[in-house]
Amino acid sequence: MERTGKTKATAKVLLEAAVKARANSGDADLNNDSTIEMLMQVSWPWKMETSKLNEGNKGNYTDVIERIIIPGLGAVKLREATTGRMDRWLGKERRRRVG
């Protein structure tokens, strides 16, 4: 993908806008407005089918996704899932589950 403009700066702005529009166009299963719950709905079934995990581990992971991750992070949009936000959530979960 490329864009041109009268100046290099204009071309850069046009390119960034095109990349953003493409990423959020809905052509893919996920985009920056997709939620973590949607990510789990897309990725986890594929992982279950292709993984060499035993059935017990698959059940354990599914339980954690359904009981902890989706209730705690499911509504968070992928664009909002920053390292800091995920780290704060993980810290709260660890403190809640100690003892």
Salt bridges, closest charged atoms under 4 A:
ASP33 OD1 - ARG79 NH1 1.91
GLU55 OE2 - LYS58 NZ 3.61
ASP63 OD2 - ARG67 NH2 3.01
GLU80 OE1 - ARG85 NH1 3.68
GLU93 OE1 - ARG97 NE 2.72
